[in-house]
Amino acid sequence: MPSWERYYLSINSLSDTGINVIRMGQSVDSEIDQSSCKIIDYATNSRSEFGDVWLLGNCKFVIAASTGIYWPASALNKPSLLTDSYGLFNTSYGQWDLKTPQLAWSRSERKLMPFSWMIKQGEGWAHKRSLIEDDIEIVKNTSEEITEVVLEMDQRLNGTWIETEEDIELQNRFKKLRDAVPKWQVQEGVRIGADFLRRYQHLL
């Protein structure tokens, strides 16, 4: 799981736009420091099964930080944003869903591995001990990258997001990478965050 501290900037940025952010989860380690993060710590103080369903059914969108909360959210037709995702070509169900994947740093080659390498390793590549204990170091999303894609999701849902010709081209190049993947494994709604894809377009 990513550290909560890397989500403070995005949470506070949403709060500044007037959106209340609620922390969900069945098992949490500790309370969140309210002086650093403008969040309602529902998971610690008032969680219930009924509350979980009600909140998912009435939220604007869900941020799933390497968790499976996007499954019930999708069943309730709510957009999901997957940060620190373990894969590239699925774990997304709706046309509004966004994701930013974890990246792979090769210690021996001293570079980030391309997206094609990640796809070739399979959807759960970041769990393969043979890779992680040998040459590959997992690179998680930064606080800035998370904030960028969170604000993109909000703007897309508000209808204020402006997509450039470069964004369209990069998304098409990303989709092209999936041609080698069996169609039944690919969920067509998968879209990488625009700023993330611009930053790492050299991995396409």
C-alpha positions as MATLAB code, in Angstrom:
seq = 'MPSWERYYLSINSLSDTGINVIRMGQSVDSEIDQSSCKIIDYATNSRSEFGDVWLLGNCKFVIAASTGIYWPASALNKPSLLTDSYGLFNTSYGQWDLKTPQLAWSRSERKLMPFSWMIKQGEGWAHKRSLIEDDIEIVKNTSEEITEVVLEMDQRLNGTWIETEEDIELQNRFKKLRDAVPKWQVQEGVRIGADFLRRYQHLL';
ca = [
       0.000    0.000    0.000;
       1.229    3.532   -0.752;
       1.743    5.911    2.150;
      -1.096    8.270    2.999;
       1.292   11.209    3.023;
       1.585   11.036   -0.772;
      -2.177   11.661   -1.026;
      -2.303   14.737    1.198;
      -1.655   17.167   -1.655;
      -4.396   15.704   -3.868;
      -6.870   15.515   -0.981;
      -6.246   19.125   -0.008;
      -6.461   20.176   -3.678;
      -9.920   18.584   -3.971;
     -10.963   20.178   -0.699;
      -9.947   23.568   -2.088;
     -12.403   23.039   -4.974;
     -15.227   22.327   -2.508;
     -15.165   18.518   -2.642;
     -15.243   16.591    0.639;
     -12.874   13.624    0.657;
     -13.795   10.596    2.778;
     -11.364    7.893    3.824;
     -12.864    4.421    3.461;
     -11.534    0.991    4.374;
     -12.421   -2.011    6.474;
      -9.070   -2.267    8.263;
      -6.921    0.799    8.917;
      -3.717    1.071   10.925;
      -4.140    4.521   12.434;
      -6.016    7.800   12.269;
      -5.008   10.441    9.757;
      -3.476   13.648   11.065;
      -6.313   16.109   10.474;
      -3.951   19.084   10.738;
      -2.122   17.942    7.594;
      -4.974   16.584    5.514;
      -8.520   17.874    4.954;
     -10.203   14.478    5.035;
     -13.154   12.903    6.828;
     -11.706    9.816    8.535;
     -14.850    7.708    8.242;
     -12.911    4.418    8.211;
     -11.490    5.055   11.676;
     -14.387    6.721   13.415;
     -17.743    5.652   11.995;
     -17.501    2.852    9.429;
     -20.450    0.505    8.818;
     -21.400   -1.850    5.989;
     -24.481    0.221    5.223;
     -22.359    3.376    5.220;
     -19.895    1.802    2.774;
     -22.634    1.049    0.259;
     -24.323    4.424    0.700;
     -21.079    6.358    0.261;
     -20.039    4.406   -2.839;
     -23.471    4.903   -4.343;
     -23.481    8.648   -3.727;
     -19.871    9.699   -4.296;
     -18.602   11.650   -7.292;
     -15.750    9.207   -7.925;
     -13.551    6.713   -6.096;
      -9.778    6.836   -5.668;
      -8.494    3.280   -5.345;
      -4.901    3.208   -4.116;
      -3.894   -0.357   -5.006;
      -7.157   -1.661   -3.553;
     -10.203   -3.418   -4.968;
     -12.745   -0.789   -3.945;
     -13.249    0.026   -7.630;
     -15.153   -3.272   -8.056;
     -18.220   -2.306   -5.967;
     -17.890    1.282   -7.202;
     -18.108    0.067  -10.793;
     -21.109   -2.096   -9.929;
     -22.776    1.089   -8.699;
     -21.782    2.901  -11.927;
     -19.326    5.225  -10.206;
     -16.084    6.315  -11.929;
     -12.865    4.980  -10.448;
      -9.349    6.353  -10.401;
      -6.680    3.697   -9.869;
      -3.361    5.013   -8.593;
      -0.230    2.888   -8.175;
      -1.923    0.296  -10.380;
      -0.196   -3.055  -10.859;
      -1.174   -3.404  -14.492;
      -1.735   -1.576  -17.746;
      -4.468   -3.216  -19.716;
      -7.282   -4.050  -17.325;
      -8.550   -3.305  -13.790;
     -10.859   -0.688  -15.236;
     -14.525   -1.042  -16.052;
     -16.103    2.283  -16.935;
     -15.657    4.793  -19.727;
     -14.708    7.493  -17.212;
     -12.107    5.432  -15.351;
      -8.499    6.601  -15.155;
      -5.315    5.028  -13.872;
      -1.650    5.692  -13.233;
       0.461    2.525  -13.034;
       3.494    1.744  -10.969;
       6.684    1.754  -13.033;
       9.639   -0.634  -13.141;
      13.237    0.532  -12.673;
      15.947   -1.851  -13.872;
      18.943   -1.743  -11.546;
      21.215   -3.393  -14.104;
      20.184   -1.172  -17.039;
      19.675    1.897  -14.841;
      16.491    2.953  -16.596;
      12.710    2.666  -16.467;
      11.427   -0.323  -18.389;
       9.012    0.427  -21.263;
       5.276   -0.206  -21.033;
       5.662   -3.082  -23.511;
       7.948   -4.832  -21.014;
       5.362   -4.401  -18.254;
       2.591   -5.815  -20.426;
       4.790   -8.786  -21.379;
       5.358   -9.624  -17.687;
       1.630   -9.953  -17.090;
      -0.907   -8.008  -15.048;
       0.600   -8.940  -11.682;
       4.239   -8.263  -12.560;
       4.816   -6.149   -9.428;
       4.039   -9.196   -7.264;
       6.562  -11.492   -8.957;
       9.340  -12.078   -6.440;
      11.658  -13.368   -9.159;
      11.573   -9.887  -10.724;
      11.479   -7.719   -7.619;
      14.175   -9.573   -5.693;
      16.484   -9.685   -8.693;
      16.712   -6.655  -10.962;
      13.504   -4.643  -10.736;
      12.637   -1.873   -8.311;
       9.011   -0.711   -8.139;
       8.520    3.031   -8.684;
       5.319    4.256   -7.066;
       3.366    7.348   -8.076;
       4.596   10.618   -6.638;
       2.408   13.052   -4.735;
       2.437   15.389   -7.737;
       1.460   12.615  -10.194;
      -1.429   11.558   -7.965;
      -2.640   15.138   -7.661;
      -2.491   15.680  -11.422;
      -4.641   12.654  -12.228;
      -7.075   13.359   -9.366;
      -7.708   16.858  -10.700;
      -7.968   15.484  -14.239;
     -10.691   13.072  -13.105;
     -12.601   15.878  -11.400;
     -12.349   18.135  -14.457;
     -13.399   15.344  -16.824;
     -16.521   14.711  -14.759;
     -17.219   18.461  -14.648;
     -16.849   18.683  -18.432;
     -14.026   21.222  -18.141;
     -11.078   19.009  -19.059;
      -9.389   20.086  -22.306;
      -7.845   17.194  -24.238;
      -5.098   18.138  -26.672;
      -4.160   16.501  -29.951;
      -1.019   15.235  -28.214;
      -3.137   13.586  -25.514;
      -5.233   11.781  -28.127;
      -2.133   10.588  -29.982;
      -0.478    9.309  -26.806;
      -3.616    7.452  -25.696;
      -3.849    5.838  -29.140;
      -0.202    4.775  -28.932;
      -0.887    3.279  -25.500;
      -3.927    1.380  -26.806;
      -1.845    0.067  -29.709;
       0.460   -1.660  -27.220;
      -2.439   -3.838  -26.134;
      -2.981   -5.388  -29.566;
      -0.796   -8.353  -28.580;
      -2.918   -9.028  -25.486;
      -5.849  -11.484  -25.881;
      -9.027   -9.456  -26.349;
     -10.806  -11.164  -23.453;
      -8.141   -9.811  -21.070;
      -8.459   -6.192  -22.181;
     -11.024   -3.804  -20.764;
     -11.511   -1.059  -23.302;
     -12.188    1.671  -20.768;
      -8.567    1.759  -19.611;
      -7.089    5.253  -19.913;
      -3.809    6.472  -18.462;
      -3.780    9.900  -16.795;
      -2.889   12.540  -19.388;
      -0.070   14.249  -17.485;
       1.396   10.886  -16.493;
       1.402    9.715  -20.100;
       2.981   12.943  -21.326;
       5.719   12.617  -18.704;
       6.497    8.995  -19.560;
       5.754    8.972  -23.271;
       9.300    7.692  -23.873;
       8.113    4.379  -22.356;
       5.490    3.872  -25.096;
];
